[in-house]
Amino acid sequence: MRLLAKFCTVIPSLVVAAALSGCSSTSATVWEFGGGDGRARDQAQPIEVVQDPGQMSYRTVGHIRAGGNTHAYDAMERLKDEARKLGAHAITNVHRVTGTDEAIYEADAIQWTGW
């Protein structure tokens, strides 16, 4: 009976630990358009979040979707990381994907032209 009692207390704790370990997992899907300089930016470089580039000249180098079973902040950071890999200076058209409980964001990765 004691063995069964120990077994019943260990298994739920393992299930909880497994569930919590998945909370910070993010994934990303990147559609690279090309046309950029092809050089990834240093991961320490900031990525601007620009909703309306206005009169600024730019080219779109890719479209990114990132997120998963994670916090919104982590999903946004993954989005920025993937933009840096494409060589982007900024992301625009940022929006959260609706219809899901997960934190999933989409954006266009852009490079400023004329620099």
LINPE-V970514 format. One record per pair of residues at least 24 apart in sequence whose C-alpha atoms are under 7 Angstrom apart, sorted by the first residue. I is the first residue (numbers start at 0). J is the second residue. D is the distance in Angstrom with one decimal. If there is no record, write none. Layout:
i->I j->J d->D
i->I j->J d->D
This chain:
i->22 j->68 d->5.5
i->22 j->69 d->5.1
i->23 j->68 d->6.7
i->23 j->69 d->4.8
i->24 j->67 d->6.5
i->24 j->68 d->6.1
i->24 j->69 d->6.0
i->25 j->65 d->6.9
i->25 j->66 d->4.9
i->25 j->67 d->5.0
i->25 j->68 d->6.8
i->25 j->69 d->6.5
i->25 j->74 d->6.4
i->26 j->65 d->5.6
i->26 j->66 d->5.6
i->26 j->67 d->6.2
i->27 j->64 d->5.6
i->27 j->65 d->4.1
i->27 j->66 d->6.5
i->28 j->63 d->5.8
i->28 j->64 d->5.2
i->28 j->65 d->6.3
i->29 j->61 d->6.9
i->29 j->62 d->5.9
i->29 j->63 d->4.6
i->29 j->64 d->6.5
i->30 j->61 d->5.4
i->30 j->62 d->5.1
i->30 j->63 d->6.3
i->31 j->60 d->6.1
i->31 j->61 d->4.2
i->31 j->62 d->6.6
i->32 j->60 d->5.0
i->32 j->61 d->4.9
i->33 j->60 d->5.4
i->34 j->60 d->6.2
i->35 j->60 d->5.6
i->37 j->85 d->6.7
i->37 j->86 d->6.3
i->38 j->85 d->7.0
i->38 j->86 d->5.3
i->39 j->83 d->5.8
i->39 j->84 d->4.5
i->39 j->85 d->5.5
i->39 j->86 d->4.3
i->40 j->83 d->5.0
i->40 j->84 d->6.2
i->40 j->86 d->5.1
i->42 j->80 d->6.8
i->42 j->83 d->6.5
i->46 j->79 d->6.3
i->46 j->88 d->5.7
i->46 j->89 d->4.9
i->47 j->88 d->6.7
i->47 j->89 d->4.4
i->47 j->90 d->6.3
i->48 j->89 d->5.8
i->48 j->90 d->5.1
i->48 j->91 d->6.0
i->49 j->89 d->6.8
i->49 j->90 d->6.1
i->49 j->91 d->4.9
i->50 j->91 d->5.2
i->50 j->92 d->5.7
i->50 j->93 d->6.9
i->56 j->111 d->6.0
i->56 j->112 d->5.5
i->57 j->109 d->6.3
i->57 j->110 d->5.5
i->57 j->111 d->4.3
i->57 j->112 d->5.0
i->58 j->109 d->5.5
i->58 j->110 d->5.5
i->58 j->111 d->6.6
i->58 j->112 d->6.8
i->59 j->107 d->6.6
i->59 j->108 d->5.9
i->59 j->109 d->4.4
i->59 j->110 d->6.5
i->60 j->85 d->7.0
i->60 j->108 d->5.7
i->60 j->109 d->5.5
i->60 j->110 d->6.9
i->61 j->107 d->5.9
i->61 j->108 d->5.2
i->62 j->106 d->5.9
i->62 j->107 d->4.5
i->62 j->108 d->5.9
i->63 j->105 d->5.5
i->63 j->106 d->5.4
i->63 j->107 d->6.2
i->64 j->103 d->6.9
i->64 j->104 d->5.6
i->64 j->105 d->4.3
i->64 j->106 d->6.7
i->65 j->103 d->5.6
i->65 j->104 d->5.5
i->65 j->105 d->6.5
i->66 j->102 d->5.4
i->66 j->103 d->4.2
i->66 j->104 d->6.2
i->67 j->101 d->5.4
i->67 j->102 d->5.7
i->67 j->103 d->5.9
i->68 j->101 d->5.3
i->68 j->102 d->6.7
i->69 j->101 d->6.9
i->69 j->102 d->6.3
i->70 j->102 d->6.4
i->71 j->102 d->5.2
i->74 j->102 d->6.4
i->74 j->103 d->6.5
i->74 j->104 d->6.8
i->75 j->104 d->6.8
i->82 j->108 d->5.6
